Amino acid sequence: MLLTVSVISVLIAGAIGYISGTNSLRATEFQRLTQLRESRAREITAYYRSITDGASIVTHGATAVGASRDFNAAFAELQATPPPAGARAAVANYYASVFGPGLAKATGKAVDGTLFEPTSNAAVYLQNAYTVPAHGDFDVALKVNTAGDASAWSAANARYQPFFADLTTRFGFEDALILNTSGDVVYSAYKGVDLGTNLLTGPYKTTEVADAYRQTVQASSVDETFVSDFERYAPSYGKPTPWVLTPIGTGSAITGVLALQLSLDRINDVMTGDNDWETDGLGKSGETYLAGSDRLMRSVSRELLTNPAEYAKEVIASGTPEDIAAREVEVKGSVLLQRVDTLAVNRALAGESGVTTAPDYVGPEALVAYMPLDIRGLDWVLVAKVDVSEALAPVNQFARNIALSIAAIVLAVCLIGLVFSRILTRPLTRLAAAVRRVSGGERDVAVPVTTKDEIGDLGAAFNEMSNTLQVKQELIDQQRREYDELLSSLMPETLARRYRDGEENISNDYRDVSVIYAELVGFDAFSRSTSSDNSVGLLNSIIEGIDEAAERHGIERVRHLHNGFLASCGLVVPRVDHASRTVAFASELTEIIERSNAAHEATLSIRAAIDSGAVSSGLIGQRAKVYDLWGEAVDLAHSVHAATSEPGVFVSARVHDALKGIYTFTPAGTVPGGRSGEAIWSLDLTSRRVS
């Protein structure tokens, strides 16, 4: 008692403290994650807003407008002029030896460089003059102001390249493109393989930037800006690339489009806090990341940067294919590679903002804060998370302290309780021994009651229970005997035994037995002409006589009707003379009816039909089991019975052929129905020949 009270008290106090501490700390962590989520959302939104606002300002300036005008004119001039001799061969060699292998290495897939080769005069001219000499080094190409040729395009590049080179490096863009209104890339700051190509008809017509370009040229104002989602952009060697596009022009006149290729590193710097997660309050396991509507990451995973080997094992265990995980480790990036089909991402994609505790894409269960981002043109969500084990570590330490305190208190109370328990257990030991005797099957067990306290009351209650159990056991035994007798009266003992043993589907087939179907003729008329007591008394006397005769002759009753019965011989106990026994039983039935008629002043008679052959028997029904008999012999017995309305004992041809040397039979017609034509015979009840 002391142990129970003490332990319960300590457990309740500990549970209240643990729950309160957990809830408080969880709420604090959720609040901190929510604040960090909102801060990251403001930062990434502000980053995109600054880019779009800056791009809009640039395209309104005289430099961008002039560059668009001059590059458009120079590009058109190059399109009308065939490229110099050897230019196409030099460009083709560049795609085969530099760009194709470089793209294959970066993407990890085989690449046919010829699929990207330019075909227009201007594209071949410009890539031969600027792209090929840089040999794939973008930094070298950025510093080239002129190729030294006399083309108007090189003159325009010498004039505007310093401005756009400064723009891309200052804001960390991967490239800056100028396109005319026909889809041609008339200028590229880094002079990549997209220089001179057409986004509407060229090899990049299905890219995100091409889709954004189509929207931009249809803009109703030069103030509009358009943003594209990440894509693996081939000219950047398959690196995930987002774009910002805005029309170039003044007023409502659009002369071209400025496309700024954003840097993935800048977006990662925002989402990782320049890789300073702990300073931002994310501890050892926390991070914030972006995800798109395809449920792929749009920013780098923290663990991929800090512990790539462990990251690969964890994401593979969470369902990421091994080749994808290996690719992430190889390129040190998870954008457009790592799937984040989590509860938080799905809720945020559905437009919800909130916090929850759920498994994340990597690691154990985490506290998660999620929200959709409000960036026009991007269906992105932001998730901030930290592992539960780290966030709730102080509560776990508190729980360990509580557990140690409980263990110490329990030990002390156990020692005290052990002393007091000796006083209480002596009478209980005697009572326990008596209980074991009862559970072992012994009856009439009693314990001495020497006190009037609770222990004494328990002993008296046990004695009363023992006596009650004895009485109930006797009643159960009696009911079991009655139940067995009832089953024996409803079905053969062999079937009753199988039914008691738990069998569900019980049936047997017999090859040679005799079946008798008997009906009491005139009982309905008699019951209507007399009282119910008299008719029941007559029926009981007849049934009692039938049962006695059946027992003497070895007849096995199947079921009773209100004025007849179905029985068999040779079914339960195989008998060679089953036909003879059945006929003898039927003959005695007439005597039983005559005695009952005399006793009750009735004029009843019996009409019985007998056949021999194969039958089947079994229990039928689900809720209420009924023993029944069926088969050819049963069917023929019914048919023989129905062949005549006269009283008497009628047998089939098989019974007649087996007993014609013992009993006297006279023809009584034929069997109606399916076996029509088979003769039936009437037993002569006045004489019997003995062989």
C-alpha positions in Angstrom: 0.0 0.0 0.0 2.8 2.4 0.9 4.6 1.4 -2.3 1.5 2.0 -4.5 0.7 5.3 -2.9 4.2 6.6 -3.1 4.9 5.4 -6.7 1.6 6.8 -7.9 2.2 10.2 -6.3 5.7 10.4 -7.7 4.5 9.2 -11.1 1.7 11.8 -11.2 4.0 14.6 -10.2 6.7 13.5 -12.7 4.1 13.0 -15.5 2.7 16.5 -14.9 6.2 18.0 -14.9 7.2 16.0 -18.0 4.1 16.9 -19.9 4.2 20.5 -18.9 7.9 20.8 -19.7 7.5 19.0 -23.0 4.5 21.2 -24.1 6.2 24.4 -23.0 9.5 23.5 -24.7 7.7 22.3 -27.8 5.7 25.5 -28.0 8.9 27.5 -27.6 10.6 25.6 -30.3 7.6 25.9 -32.6 7.5 29.6 -32.0 11.2 29.9 -32.8 10.8 27.8 -35.9 7.9 29.9 -37.0 9.9 33.1 -36.5 12.8 31.6 -38.5 10.4 30.4 -41.2 8.9 33.9 -41.5 12.4 35.4 -41.5 13.6 33.1 -44.3 10.4 33.7 -46.3 11.0 37.5 -46.1 14.6 37.1 -47.1 14.0 34.9 -50.2 11.0 37.0 -51.2 13.1 40.1 -50.8 15.9 38.6 -52.8 13.5 37.9 -55.7 11.9 41.3 -55.3 15.2 43.1 -55.5 16.2 41.1 -58.6 12.9 41.8 -60.4 12.9 45.5 -59.4 16.5 45.8 -60.4 15.9 44.1 -63.7 12.9 46.4 -64.4 15.0 49.5 -63.7 17.9 48.3 -66.0 15.5 47.6 -68.9 14.1 51.1 -68.6 17.5 52.7 -68.8 19.1 54.1 -72.0 21.9 51.6 -71.9 19.6 48.5 -72.0 17.4 50.1 -74.6 20.4 51.1 -76.7 22.0 47.7 -76.3 18.8 46.0 -77.5 18.5 48.3 -80.5 22.1 47.9 -81.5 22.4 44.1 -80.9 19.1 43.5 -82.8 20.4 45.4 -85.8 23.9 43.8 -85.7 22.4 40.4 -85.3 20.1 40.9 -88.3 23.1 41.9 -90.4 25.0 38.7 -89.4 21.9 36.6 -90.2 22.0 37.9 -93.8 25.8 37.3 -94.2 27.3 33.8 -94.6 29.8 32.9 -91.8 33.5 32.9 -92.8 35.2 29.8 -94.1 35.9 27.2 -91.5 33.5 28.7 -89.0 31.0 25.9 -89.1 33.7 23.2 -88.8 35.3 25.0 -85.8 31.9 25.3 -84.1 31.1 21.6 -84.8 34.4 20.6 -83.4 33.8 22.7 -80.2 30.4 20.9 -79.6 32.0 17.5 -80.2 35.2 18.0 -78.1 34.3 20.6 -75.5 30.6 21.2 -74.9 29.3 17.6 -75.4 31.9 15.9 -73.1 31.6 18.7 -70.6 27.8 18.3 -70.4 28.0 14.5 -70.2 30.5 14.8 -67.3 28.3 17.3 -65.5 25.0 15.4 -65.9 26.4 11.9 -65.6 24.6 10.9 -68.8 25.7 10.3 -72.4 25.3 13.4 -74.6 25.2 13.9 -78.3 26.7 17.4 -78.8 25.6 17.7 -82.4 22.0 18.0 -81.2 22.9 21.4 -79.8 24.9 22.8 -82.8 23.6 26.1 -84.1 22.4 26.4 -87.7 21.8 30.1 -88.3 24.5 32.3 -89.9 24.5 34.7 -86.9 24.8 31.9 -84.3 27.6 30.2 -86.1 29.5 33.5 -86.6 29.1 34.7 -83.0 30.0 31.3 -81.4 33.0 30.9 -83.7 34.2 34.4 -82.8 33.5 34.4 -79.0 32.4 30.9 -77.7 35.0 28.7 -79.3 38.1 30.8 -78.4 37.1 30.8 -74.7 37.1 27.0 -74.8 34.3 26.6 -72.2 35.8 29.1 -69.7 33.0 31.5 -68.9 35.2 33.8 -66.9 37.5 34.3 -69.9 34.6 35.0 -72.2 33.2 37.6 -69.8 36.4 39.6 -70.1 36.4 39.7 -73.9 35.0 43.0 -75.2 35.7 42.4 -78.9 36.8 39.6 -81.1 38.8 42.0 -83.2 36.5 41.7 -86.3 34.9 44.5 -88.2 31.3 43.4 -87.5 28.7 45.8 -86.1 28.0 43.2 -83.4 31.6 43.3 -82.1 31.4 47.1 -82.1 28.2 46.9 -80.0 29.8 44.3 -77.7 32.8 46.5 -77.1 30.4 49.3 -76.1 28.0 47.4 -73.8 30.0 44.4 -72.5 31.6 46.3 -69.6 28.2 47.3 -68.4 26.6 43.9 -68.5 29.8 42.2 -67.2 29.6 44.5 -64.2 25.9 43.8 -63.8 26.3 40.0 -63.7 29.4 40.0 -61.4 28.0 42.6 -59.0 24.7 40.9 -58.5 26.0 37.3 -58.8 24.1 36.4 -62.0 25.1 33.3 -63.9 24.5 35.2 -67.2 22.6 38.1 -68.8 20.9 37.5 -72.1 19.2 40.0 -74.5 16.7 38.5 -76.9 14.9 40.2 -79.8 11.1 39.9 -80.3 11.6 36.9 -82.6 13.2 34.7 -79.9 16.8 35.1 -81.0 19.5 35.4 -78.2 21.2 38.4 -79.7 23.6 38.9 -76.8 25.1 36.9 -73.9 27.4 38.3 -71.3 29.2 34.9 -70.8 29.0 34.0 -74.5 27.8 30.5 -73.9 26.3 28.0 -76.4 22.9 29.7 -76.2 24.4 32.8 -77.9 22.7 33.3 -81.3 20.1 30.4 -80.8 16.4 30.9 -81.0 14.3 30.0 -78.0 11.2 29.5 -80.1 12.7 27.1 -82.7 16.1 26.1 -81.5 17.3 23.2 -79.2 16.1 25.1 -76.0 12.5 25.8 -77.1 11.1 23.4 -74.4 13.0 25.0 -71.5 11.5 27.0 -68.6 13.3 30.2 -69.9 11.6 29.7 -73.3 8.2 29.5 -71.7 8.9 32.6 -69.6 10.1 34.4 -72.8 6.8 33.7 -74.5 5.0 35.3 -71.6 7.4 38.3 -71.5 7.0 39.2 -75.2 3.2 39.2 -74.6 3.4 41.5 -71.7 1.1 44.5 -71.7 3.7 46.7 -70.0 7.5 47.1 -69.9 7.2 47.2 -66.1 6.2 43.5 -65.9 8.7 40.9 -64.8 8.5 37.1 -65.1 10.2 34.4 -63.0 10.9 30.8 -64.1 11.3 27.8 -61.8 14.5 25.8 -61.6 15.5 23.7 -64.6 18.6 21.8 -65.7 19.8 24.3 -68.3 22.1 22.6 -70.9 24.2 25.7 -71.8 25.1 25.9 -68.0 26.2 22.2 -68.2 23.0 20.9 -66.6 23.2 23.1 -63.5 19.8 23.9 -61.9 19.0 27.4 -63.1 16.1 29.9 -62.4 15.5 33.0 -64.5 14.1 36.5 -64.2 12.9 38.1 -67.5 11.5 41.6 -68.2 10.7 43.5 -71.4 13.2 46.1 -72.7 11.7 49.3 -74.0 10.1 52.6 -73.2 6.4 53.2 -72.7 4.5 50.4 -74.4 7.1 49.7 -77.1 9.0 46.5 -76.5 12.3 46.1 -78.4 13.5 43.0 -76.7 13.8 40.9 -73.5 16.4 40.9 -70.8 16.9 37.5 -69.2 18.9 37.2 -66.0 20.1 33.8 -65.0 20.0 33.6 -61.2 22.7 32.0 -59.1 21.7 28.8 -57.2 24.5 29.7 -54.7 22.8 33.0 -53.8 19.5 31.2 -53.1 21.4 28.6 -51.0 23.2 31.3 -49.1 19.8 32.8 -48.1 18.3 29.4 -47.1 21.4 28.3 -45.1 22.2 31.7 -43.6 25.6 31.5 -45.3 26.0 28.0 -43.8 25.8 29.4 -40.3 22.8 27.4 -39.0 23.7 27.3 -35.3 23.9 31.1 -35.2 20.4 31.2 -36.6 19.2 29.0 -33.7 18.9 25.7 -35.7 21.3 23.8 -33.5 23.0 20.6 -34.8 20.1 19.2 -36.9 17.9 22.2 -37.9 17.6 23.6 -41.4 15.3 25.6 -43.7 14.8 24.5 -47.3 12.6 25.2 -50.3 10.5 22.7 -52.3 8.5 23.0 -55.5 5.2 21.6 -56.6 7.0 18.5 -58.0 8.0 17.8 -54.4 11.7 18.2 -55.2 14.1 20.5 -53.3 14.8 24.0 -54.5 17.7 24.6 -52.1 20.6 22.5 -50.7 20.2 20.1 -47.8 22.2 21.0 -44.7 23.4 17.4 -43.9 24.5 16.9 -47.6 26.9 19.8 -47.0 28.1 18.8 -43.5 28.0 15.0 -43.6 27.4 13.7 -47.1 28.1 10.0 -46.2 25.6 9.9 -43.4 23.2 11.9 -45.6 23.3 9.3 -48.3 22.6 6.5 -45.9 19.6 8.3 -44.3 17.9 9.4 -47.6 18.4 5.9 -49.0 16.8 4.5 -45.9 13.9 6.9 -46.4 13.2 5.7 -50.0 15.6 7.7 -52.2 17.1 5.6 -55.0 20.8 4.9 -54.5 21.8 6.4 -57.8 20.0 9.7 -56.9 21.7 9.8 -53.5 25.1 9.1 -55.1 24.5 11.9 -57.6 23.6 14.3 -54.8 26.9 13.5 -53.0 28.8 13.8 -56.3 27.5 17.3 -57.3 27.1 18.4 -53.6 23.6 19.5 -54.3 20.0 18.3 -53.8 18.1 20.8 -56.0 15.9 18.9 -58.4 17.3 15.6 -57.1 16.0 15.0 -53.5 12.3 14.2 -53.2 10.6 15.8 -50.1 7.1 14.2 -50.3 6.4 15.0 -46.6 3.4 16.0 -44.6 4.7 19.6 -44.1 5.5 20.0 -47.9 2.1 18.6 -48.9 0.2 20.9 -46.5 2.1 23.9 -47.6 1.5 23.1 -51.3 -2.2 23.0 -50.3 -1.9 26.6 -49.2 -1.6 25.9 -45.5 0.8 27.5 -43.0 1.5 25.9 -39.6 3.6 23.7 -37.4 3.6 20.0 -36.7 5.6 17.0 -35.5 6.2 14.5 -38.3 9.0 12.6 -40.0 10.9 14.7 -42.5 12.8 13.7 -45.7 15.9 12.7 -43.7 16.7 11.8 -40.1 14.3 11.0 -37.2 11.0 12.7 -36.3 11.2 16.5 -36.4 9.4 19.7 -35.3 8.4 21.3 -38.6 7.1 24.8 -39.5 5.8 25.2 -43.1 4.3 27.8 -45.4 3.7 28.6 -49.1 5.8 31.4 -50.6 4.3 34.5 -52.2 6.6 34.8 -55.2 4.8 35.4 -58.5 5.3 32.7 -61.0 6.7 30.2 -58.5 4.8 27.5 -56.7 7.3 27.1 -53.9 7.0 26.3 -50.2 9.4 26.9 -47.3 10.0 24.4 -44.5 12.0 25.0 -41.3 12.7 21.9 -39.2 14.8 20.6 -36.2 15.0 17.0 -34.9 12.7 16.3 -31.9 15.5 14.6 -30.1 17.6 17.8 -30.1 14.7 20.2 -29.6 13.4 18.3 -26.6 16.7 17.3 -25.1 16.2 19.3 -21.9 12.9 17.5 -21.3 14.6 14.1 -21.7 17.2 15.1 -19.1 14.4 16.2 -16.8 12.7 12.8 -17.4 15.9 10.9 -16.5 16.1 12.9 -13.2 12.5 12.0 -12.4 13.1 8.3 -13.2 16.1 8.2 -10.9 14.1 9.9 -8.1 11.3 7.5 -8.5 13.7 4.6 -8.4 15.2 5.8 -5.1 11.8 6.4 -3.5 10.5 3.1 -4.6 13.5 1.3 -3.1 13.0 3.0 0.2 9.3 2.3 0.3 9.9 -1.3 -0.7 12.1 -1.9 2.4 9.5 -0.4 4.7 6.6 -2.1 3.0 8.4 -5.5 3.2 8.3 -5.3 7.0 4.6 -4.4 7.2 3.6 -7.0 4.5 4.7 -9.9 6.7 1.9 -9.0 9.2 -0.7 -9.0 6.5 0.3 -11.9 4.4 0.0 -14.8 6.9 -3.8 -15.2 6.7 -3.6 -14.4 3.0 -1.2 -17.2 2.4 -3.7 -19.7 3.9 -6.4 -18.2 1.7 -4.1 -18.5 -1.4 -3.5 -22.2 -0.7 -7.3 -22.7 -0.5 -7.7 -20.9 -3.8 -5.1 -23.2 -5.4 -7.1 -26.2 -4.2 -10.3 -24.8 -5.7 -8.5 -24.0 -9.0 -7.1 -27.6 -9.0 -10.7 -28.9 -9.1 -11.2 -29.7 -5.4 -14.7 -29.0 -4.1 -16.0 -28.2 -0.6 -12.9 -26.2 0.4 -13.1 -23.8 3.4 -10.7 -21.7 5.4 -11.0 -20.9 9.1 -12.3 -17.4 9.9 -10.6 -16.2 13.1 -10.9 -12.4 12.8 -13.6 -9.9 12.1 -11.5 -7.5 10.1 -11.2 -7.2 6.3 -9.2 -10.4 6.1 -11.9 -12.2 8.0 -14.5 -10.9 5.7 -12.4 -12.1 2.8 -12.2 -15.6 4.3 -16.0 -15.7 4.8 -16.5 -14.5 1.3 -14.2 -17.2 0.0 -16.1 -19.9 1.9 -19.3 -18.7 0.5 -17.8 -18.6 -3.0 -16.5 -22.1 -2.6 -19.9 -23.3 -1.6 -21.5 -21.4 -4.5 -19.0 -22.9 -6.9 -19.8 -26.4 -5.7 -23.6 -25.8 -6.2 -23.0 -24.2 -9.6 -20.8 -27.1 -10.7 -23.4 -29.6 -9.8 -26.0 -27.6 -11.8 -23.5 -27.4 -14.7 -23.0 -31.1 -14.6 -26.7 -31.7 -14.6 -27.2 -29.3 -17.5 -24.5 -31.0 -19.4 -26.1 -34.4 -18.9 -29.5 -32.9 -20.1 -27.7 -31.3 -23.0 -26.1 -34.6 -24.0 -29.5 -36.3 -23.7 -31.1 -33.7 -25.9 -28.4 -34.0 -28.5 -28.8 -37.8 -28.5 -32.5 -37.4 -29.0 -31.9 -35.0 -32.0 -29.1 -36.8 -33.8 -27.1 -40.0 -33.6 -24.5 -40.2 -30.8 -21.6 -40.3 -33.2 -22.7 -37.0 -34.8 -23.5 -35.5 -31.4 -20.0 -36.3 -30.2 -18.4 -34.7 -33.2 -20.7 -31.6 -32.8 -19.6 -31.3 -29.1 -16.0 -31.5 -30.2 -16.5 -28.3 -32.3 -16.9 -29.6 -35.9 -18.9 -27.3 -38.1 -19.6 -29.2 -41.3 -20.6 -32.8 -40.3 -21.8 -35.2 -42.9 -21.5 -38.9 -43.7 -22.3 -41.1 -46.7 -23.8 -44.6 -46.4 -24.1 -47.2 -49.2 -26.8 -49.5 -48.0 -29.4 -48.6 -45.4 -33.2 -48.6 -45.1 -35.3 -45.5 -44.8 -38.9 -45.4 -43.6 -41.2 -42.4 -44.0 -44.4 -42.7 -42.0 -47.4 -40.5 -41.7 -50.3 -40.7 -39.2 -53.5 -40.7 -41.3 -56.6 -39.0 -39.8 -54.8 -37.1 -37.0 -55.8 -33.7 -38.2 -59.5 -34.6 -38.4 -59.2 -36.2 -34.9 -57.5 -33.1 -33.4 -60.3 -30.9 -34.8 -63.0 -33.1 -33.3 -61.6 -33.3 -29.7 -59.8 -31.2 -27.2 -56.2 -30.3 -27.4 -55.4 -32.2 -24.2 -56.9 -35.4 -25.7 -55.1 -35.0 -29.1 -51.8 -34.3 -27.4 -52.3 -37.3 -25.1 -53.0 -39.6 -28.1 -49.9 -38.2 -30.0 -47.7 -38.7 -26.9 -48.8 -42.3 -26.4 -48.2 -43.1 -30.1 -44.7 -41.4 -30.1 -43.8 -43.3 -26.9 -44.8 -46.6 -28.5 -42.9 -45.8 -31.7 -39.8 -44.9 -29.7 -40.0 -48.2 -27.8 -40.5 -50.2 -31.0 -37.7 -48.3 -32.7 -35.3 -49.1 -29.9 -36.2 -52.9 -30.0 -35.8 -53.1 -33.8 -32.7 -50.9 -34.1 -34.5 -48.1 -35.9 -32.7 -44.7 -35.8 -35.2 -41.8 -35.8 -34.1 -38.8 -37.9 -36.8 -36.3 -37.2 -40.4 -36.1 -36.0 -43.3 -34.3 -37.8 -46.5 -33.2 -36.1 -48.2 -36.3 -37.5 -45.3 -38.5 -38.8 -41.6 -39.1 -38.8 -38.5 -40.1 -40.9 -36.3 -42.9 -39.6 -33.6 -45.2 -40.8 -32.0 -48.6 -40.0 -28.3 -49.4 -40.5 -27.2 -45.8 -40.5 -25.4 -45.4 -37.1 -25.1 -49.2 -36.4 -24.4 -51.1 -39.7 -26.9 -54.0 -40.0 -27.1 -56.7 -42.6 -30.9 -57.2 -42.0 -31.7 -53.5 -42.0 -34.6 -54.0 -44.5 -36.1 -56.8 -42.5 -35.9 -54.8 -39.2 -37.5 -51.8 -40.9 -40.4 -53.8 -42.3 -40.9 -55.5 -38.9 -40.9 -52.1 -37.2 -43.5 -50.8 -39.7 -45.6 -53.8 -39.1 -45.5 -53.1 -35.3 -46.5 -49.5 -36.0 -50.0 -50.7 -37.0 -50.4 -52.5 -33.7 -49.3 -49.4 -31.8 -51.9 -47.3 -33.7 -54.6 -49.9 -33.0 -53.9 -49.8 -29.2 -53.9 -46.0 -29.2 -57.2 -45.9 -31.1 -58.8 -48.2 -28.5 -57.5 -46.1 -25.6 -58.6 -42.8 -27.1 -61.6 -43.8 -29.1 -59.9 -42.7 -32.4 -59.8 -44.0 -35.9 -56.2 -43.3 -36.9 -54.1 -45.3 -39.3 -50.5 -45.4 -40.5 -49.2 -44.9 -44.0 -45.5 -45.8 -44.3 -43.1 -46.1 -47.2 -39.8 -48.0 -47.1 -36.8 -48.1 -49.4 -33.2 -49.3 -49.2 -30.1 -47.8 -50.8 -27.5 -45.1 -50.5 -28.1 -42.1 -48.3 -26.2 -39.1 -46.8 -26.7 -37.6 -43.4 -25.5 -34.5 -41.6 -26.1 -31.3 -39.7 -27.7 -28.5 -41.7 -28.0 -24.8 -40.8 -25.8 -22.1 -39.3 -27.6 -20.7 -36.3 -29.9 -23.7 -35.6 -28.4 -27.1 -36.4 -30.9 -29.7 -37.8 -30.0 -33.4 -38.3 -31.3 -34.5 -41.7 -31.1 -37.4 -44.2 -31.0 -37.2 -47.9 -30.2 -39.3 -50.9 -31.8 -41.6 -53.4 -33.3 -43.9 -50.8 -34.9 -41.0 -49.0 -36.3 -39.5 -52.2 -37.8 -42.9 -53.2 -39.3 -43.4 -49.8 -41.1 -40.0 -50.2 -42.1 -41.0 -53.7 -43.5 -44.4 -52.6 -45.3 -42.7 -49.8 -46.9 -40.3 -52.2 -47.9 -43.0 -54.6 -51.1 -43.8 -52.7 -53.3 -42.1 -50.2 -54.4 -45.4 -48.6 -53.1 -46.5 -45.2 -50.7 -49.4 -45.0 -47.0 -50.2 -45.3 -45.5 -49.8 -48.8 -42.1 -50.8 -50.0 -40.0 -50.2 -53.1 -39.0 -52.9 -55.5 -35.6 -53.2 -53.8 -37.1 -54.0 -50.4 -39.7 -56.3 -52.0 -36.9 -58.3 -53.8 -34.9 -58.6 -50.6 -37.8 -59.7 -48.3 -40.3 -61.5 -50.6 -39.4 -64.8 -49.1 -40.1 -63.5 -45.6 -43.1 -61.2 -46.0 -46.2 -61.3 -48.2 -46.5 -58.4 -50.5 -49.2 -57.4 -53.1 -48.7 -55.0 -56.0 -49.7 -51.4 -55.1 -48.9 -49.4 -58.3 -45.9 -47.5 -59.5 -43.8 -44.7 -58.3 -44.8 -41.2 -59.6 -42.4 -38.5 -60.7 -38.7 -38.9 -61.7 -38.6 -42.7 -61.2 -42.0 -43.4 -62.7 -42.6 -46.9 -63.7 -40.9 -48.5 -60.8 -43.3 -50.9 -59.0 -44.3 -50.5 -55.3 -45.7 -53.2 -53.1 -48.0 -53.3 -50.1 -47.1 -55.4 -47.1 -49.7 -58.0 -46.1 -50.2 -57.2 -42.4 -52.5 -60.3 -41.8 -50.0 -63.0 -42.6 -46.2 -63.6 -42.5 -44.3 -66.5 -44.0 -41.2 -67.7 -42.1 -38.5 -69.2 -44.2 
